[in-house]
Amino acid sequence: MHILYPIMKNNRLPSISDIISESKEERIIYYRKFFAELRLNRLHFQLTILNYFSNLDTPNNSQSFTKELENYISFFKKMDSWLETLKIKGLYPEFQEQCLDEIKAIEQIIQSYEGKMKN
């Protein structure tokens, strides 16, 4: 059975014009939703990897995996322009603060996983 999961279900960056028009609290909600979508997309990508591993004998599997990987990379290349616009608009410091909070949360998740894997 060949199941292909989309890795970038929502590959849209939050609209900077929408972000600018909101209060700081609302912008923080945008950023947190964006990070949640990134986490979800990583899980979809993990499924794509597992599908690739489990269907090595499928002729188009390698091409499908490569295409999904290219889509993933393309999305993150778009981030450069988006981040630069955040900097120009003066919104980057608050976005960076949310990134640091997200890093702390992910580090805790990693520590939890690593702890469980030692047992």
DRENDO-1510 file (C-alpha; in Angstrom, 1 decimal, always signed):
<recs>
REC; n; res; u; v; w
REC; 1; MET; +0.0; +0.0; +0.0 .
REC; 2; HIS; +1.4; +3.4; -1.0 .
REC; 3; ILE; +0.2; +6.3; +1.1 .
REC; 4; LEU; +1.5; +9.7; +0.3 .
REC; 5; TYR; +1.0; +12.3; +3.0 .
REC; 6; PRO; +1.3; +16.0; +2.1 .
REC; 7; ILE; +4.2; +17.5; +4.0 .
REC; 8; MET; +3.3; +21.1; +3.8 .
REC; 9; LYS; -0.4; +21.1; +4.3 .
REC; 10; ASN; -0.4; +24.8; +4.8 .
REC; 11; ASN; +2.6; +26.3; +3.2 .
REC; 12; ARG; +1.4; +29.9; +3.4 .
REC; 13; LEU; +3.3; +32.3; +5.6 .
REC; 14; PRO; +1.2; +34.6; +7.7 .
REC; 15; SER; +0.4; +37.7; +5.7 .
REC; 16; ILE; +2.5; +40.6; +7.0 .
REC; 17; SER; -0.2; +43.1; +6.1 .
REC; 18; ASP; -2.6; +41.1; +8.3 .
REC; 19; ILE; +0.0; +40.9; +11.1 .
REC; 20; ILE; +0.7; +44.7; +11.0 .
REC; 21; SER; -2.9; +45.6; +11.4 .
REC; 22; GLU; -3.3; +43.5; +14.5 .
REC; 23; SER; -2.4; +44.3; +18.2 .
REC; 24; LYS; +0.7; +42.7; +19.6 .
REC; 25; GLU; -1.4; +40.1; +21.4 .
REC; 26; GLU; -3.0; +39.1; +18.1 .
REC; 27; ARG; +0.3; +39.0; +16.3 .
REC; 28; ILE; +1.6; +36.6; +19.0 .
REC; 29; ILE; -1.4; +34.4; +18.2 .
REC; 30; TYR; -0.5; +34.5; +14.5 .
REC; 31; TYR; +3.1; +33.5; +15.3 .
REC; 32; ARG; +2.0; +30.6; +17.6 .
REC; 33; LYS; -0.4; +29.3; +15.0 .
REC; 34; PHE; +2.4; +29.5; +12.5 .
REC; 35; PHE; +4.7; +27.4; +14.7 .
REC; 36; ALA; +1.9; +24.9; +15.4 .
REC; 37; GLU; +1.5; +24.5; +11.6 .
REC; 38; LEU; +5.3; +24.0; +11.2 .
REC; 39; ARG; +5.1; +21.2; +13.9 .
REC; 40; LEU; +2.2; +19.6; +12.1 .
REC; 41; ASN; +4.1; +19.8; +8.8 .
REC; 42; ARG; +7.1; +18.2; +10.3 .
REC; 43; LEU; +4.9; +15.3; +11.4 .
REC; 44; HIS; +3.5; +15.0; +7.9 .
REC; 45; PHE; +7.1; +15.0; +6.6 .
REC; 46; GLN; +8.0; +12.2; +9.0 .
REC; 47; LEU; +5.1; +10.2; +7.6 .
REC; 48; THR; +6.4; +10.9; +4.1 .
REC; 49; ILE; +9.8; +9.6; +5.2 .
REC; 50; LEU; +8.3; +6.5; +6.7 .
REC; 51; ASN; +6.2; +5.9; +3.6 .
REC; 52; TYR; +9.4; +6.2; +1.6 .
REC; 53; PHE; +11.2; +3.7; +3.8 .
REC; 54; SER; +8.3; +1.2; +3.8 .
REC; 55; ASN; +7.7; +1.3; +0.0 .
REC; 56; LEU; +11.2; +1.1; -1.4 .
REC; 57; ASP; +10.1; -1.3; -4.1 .
REC; 58; THR; +7.5; +1.2; -5.5 .
REC; 59; PRO; +8.9; +2.7; -8.7 .
REC; 60; ASN; +7.8; +6.3; -8.2 .
REC; 61; ASN; +8.4; +6.4; -4.5 .
REC; 62; SER; +11.8; +8.0; -4.7 .
REC; 63; GLN; +10.5; +10.7; -7.1 .
REC; 64; SER; +7.6; +11.5; -4.8 .
REC; 65; PHE; +9.8; +11.7; -1.8 .
REC; 66; THR; +12.3; +14.0; -3.7 .
REC; 67; LYS; +9.4; +16.2; -4.8 .
REC; 68; GLU; +8.1; +16.6; -1.3 .
REC; 69; LEU; +11.6; +17.3; +0.0 .
REC; 70; GLU; +12.0; +20.0; -2.7 .
REC; 71; ASN; +8.6; +21.6; -1.7 .
REC; 72; TYR; +9.8; +21.6; +1.9 .
REC; 73; ILE; +13.1; +23.4; +1.0 .
REC; 74; SER; +11.3; +25.8; -1.3 .
REC; 75; PHE; +9.0; +26.9; +1.6 .
REC; 76; PHE; +11.9; +27.7; +3.8 .
REC; 77; LYS; +13.6; +29.7; +1.1 .
REC; 78; LYS; +10.5; +31.9; +1.1 .
REC; 79; MET; +11.1; +32.5; +4.8 .
REC; 80; ASP; +14.1; +34.6; +4.0 .
REC; 81; SER; +12.0; +37.3; +2.3 .
REC; 82; TRP; +9.3; +37.1; +4.9 .
REC; 83; LEU; +11.7; +37.5; +7.8 .
REC; 84; GLU; +13.4; +40.4; +6.0 .
REC; 85; THR; +10.0; +42.1; +5.7 .
REC; 86; LEU; +9.3; +41.5; +9.4 .
REC; 87; LYS; +12.7; +43.3; +10.1 .
REC; 88; ILE; +11.8; +46.2; +7.9 .
REC; 89; LYS; +8.4; +46.7; +9.5 .
REC; 90; GLY; +10.0; +46.5; +13.0 .
REC; 91; LEU; +8.1; +43.3; +14.0 .
REC; 92; TYR; +11.1; +41.0; +14.0 .
REC; 93; PRO; +12.0; +41.4; +17.8 .
REC; 94; GLU; +8.6; +40.2; +18.9 .
REC; 95; PHE; +8.7; +37.3; +16.4 .
REC; 96; GLN; +12.2; +36.5; +17.6 .
REC; 97; GLU; +10.9; +36.4; +21.2 .
REC; 98; GLN; +8.2; +33.9; +20.2 .
REC; 99; CYS; +10.9; +31.8; +18.4 .
REC; 100; LEU; +12.9; +31.7; +21.6 .
REC; 101; ASP; +9.8; +30.6; +23.5 .
REC; 102; GLU; +9.2; +27.9; +20.9 .
REC; 103; ILE; +12.8; +26.7; +21.1 .
REC; 104; LYS; +12.5; +26.3; +24.9 .
REC; 105; ALA; +9.3; +24.3; +24.4 .
REC; 106; ILE; +10.9; +22.0; +21.8 .
REC; 107; GLU; +14.0; +21.5; +23.9 .
REC; 108; GLN; +11.7; +20.3; +26.7 .
REC; 109; ILE; +10.0; +17.9; +24.3 .
REC; 110; ILE; +13.4; +16.6; +23.1 .
REC; 111; GLN; +14.6; +16.1; +26.7 .
REC; 112; SER; +11.4; +14.2; +27.4 .
REC; 113; TYR; +11.9; +11.9; +24.4 .
REC; 114; GLU; +15.5; +11.4; +25.2 .
REC; 115; GLY; +14.7; +10.5; +28.7 .
REC; 116; LYS; +12.1; +7.9; +27.6 .
REC; 117; MET; +14.5; +6.4; +25.1 .
REC; 118; LYS; +17.1; +5.7; +27.8 .
REC; 119; ASN; +14.7; +3.4; +29.6 .
</recs>
